[in-house]
Amino acid sequence: MKRRIEPEWLDDLPADDPRAVRSRRDLRRVNWWMGHPATMAQTLREACPREAPARVVDLGAGDGDFCARVAQRLAPGWRNVTAVLLDRQSTVHGEVPQRLAAGGWQVEVVVADVFQWLQQADRSGPAVFVANLFLHHFGSEQLAGLFEAVAARGALLVACEPRRGLWPLACAGLLGLIGCNAVTRHDAAASVRAGFAGRELSALWPAPGWQLHEGRAGLFSHLFVARKDGACP
Ligand SMILES: C[S@@+](CC[C@H](N)C(=O)[O-])C[C@H]1O[C@@H](n2cnc3c(N)ncnc32)[C@H](O)[C@@H]1O
């Protein structure tokens, strides 16, 4: 399947449009079905087995529920972490800071375009970057630029994305059965067509001195891990 990037409805709807609100709620369920919070937490724990990082930056964090679930799974080992929830829409759900605080995490909400923010973000203290259902929004050139900025500022990037293929596409067509609305159903199919396969993301990673892992995860997903040599020992 050739990769095809097309606009997703959730990205264009106003944040408070009822269809968008409902679709962000659907995404919580989709993430559960895809097993992404568990995959992310396990990958982070394996990458940083001894000590929690000081900062975890969630790129395209949406309503923040994904990050809160990951933090919950990492408790009680990971405490005193600052979660930077970055999204170009102001959509972090009111309950999320409390949920993160319950696990000993602080929250910083950033409403900005990822590319602009990465250009300005300070380089002090290597951060861990996570991305869930986010990288597939971008073409190869944009991804290469994003990776370059992340590699200059981070020690680890973990991304859970849709796997591009007929089986995930067929399953995306069934999301109505678990109550997902038209926005979610449209965006899920678009996301699979824009998703990844093989080692497409590794091929775009710019920096030497990083260990890369990329491949299938679960039934529908594609996992990408870039870890700086010697980081998170
Ligand atoms: C499919 S949603 C995933 C949200 C969240 N990660 C989750 O798992 O629920 C993609 C998110 O990326 C955000 N987004 C898209 N393009 C962006 C950009 N250029 N900069 C920052 N956020 C962006 C959208 O606003 C949206 O919240």
The ligand as an SDF file (V2000), in Angstrom:
LIG
                    3D

 27 29  0  0  0  0  0  0  0  0999 V2000
   -5.0190   11.7660   16.2700 C   0  0  0  0  0  0  0  0  0  0  0  0
   -4.7960   12.9980   17.4550 S   0  0  0  0  0  0  0  0  0  0  0  0
   -3.9110   12.1020   18.7170 C   0  0  0  0  0  0  0  0  0  0  0  0
   -4.0470   12.7450   20.0520 C   0  0  0  0  0  0  0  0  0  0  0  0
   -3.3770   11.9970   21.2290 C   0  0  0  0  0  0  0  0  0  0  0  0
   -1.9820   11.7460   20.9840 N   0  0  0  0  0  0  0  0  0  0  0  0
   -4.1100   10.7210   21.5310 C   0  0  0  0  0  0  0  0  0  0  0  0
   -3.5400    9.6270   21.4110 O   0  0  0  0  0  0  0  0  0  0  0  0
   -5.2860   10.7980   21.9350 O   0  0  0  0  0  0  0  0  0  0  0  0
   -3.5240   14.0100   16.7320 C   0  0  0  0  0  0  0  0  0  0  0  0
   -3.2560   15.2980   17.4900 C   0  0  0  0  0  0  0  0  0  0  0  0
   -2.1780   15.9800   16.8420 O   0  0  0  0  0  0  0  0  0  0  0  0
   -2.4240   17.3640   16.9020 C   0  0  0  0  0  0  0  0  0  0  0  0
   -1.6200   18.0030   15.8410 N   0  0  0  0  0  0  0  0  0  0  0  0
   -1.7090   17.8230   14.5070 C   0  0  0  0  0  0  0  0  0  0  0  0
   -0.7910   18.5680   13.8480 N   0  0  0  0  0  0  0  0  0  0  0  0
   -0.0920   19.2300   14.8070 C   0  0  0  0  0  0  0  0  0  0  0  0
    0.9960   20.1480   14.7830 C   0  0  0  0  0  0  0  0  0  0  0  0
    1.5410   20.5380   13.6320 N   0  0  0  0  0  0  0  0  0  0  0  0
    1.4990   20.6120   15.9570 N   0  0  0  0  0  0  0  0  0  0  0  0
    0.9500   20.2280   17.1410 C   0  0  0  0  0  0  0  0  0  0  0  0
   -0.0930   19.3710   17.2300 N   0  0  0  0  0  0  0  0  0  0  0  0
   -0.5950   18.8710   16.0870 C   0  0  0  0  0  0  0  0  0  0  0  0
   -3.9210   17.5030   16.7000 C   0  0  0  0  0  0  0  0  0  0  0  0
   -4.3980   18.7310   17.2100 O   0  0  0  0  0  0  0  0  0  0  0  0
   -4.4240   16.2760   17.4810 C   0  0  0  0  0  0  0  0  0  0  0  0
   -4.7380   16.6110   18.8240 O   0  0  0  0  0  0  0  0  0  0  0  0
  1  2  1  0
  2  3  1  0
  2 10  1  0
  3  4  1  0
  4  5  1  0
  5  6  1  0
  5  7  1  0
  7  8  2  0
  7  9  1  0
 10 11  1  0
 11 12  1  0
 11 26  1  0
 12 13  1  0
 13 14  1  0
 13 24  1  0
 14 15  1  0
 14 23  1  0
 15 16  2  0
 16 17  1  0
 17 18  1  0
 17 23  2  0
 18 19  1  0
 18 20  2  0
 20 21  1  0
 21 22  2  0
 22 23  1  0
 24 25  1  0
 24 26  1  0
 26 27  1  0
M  CHG  2   2   1   9  -1
M  END
$$$$
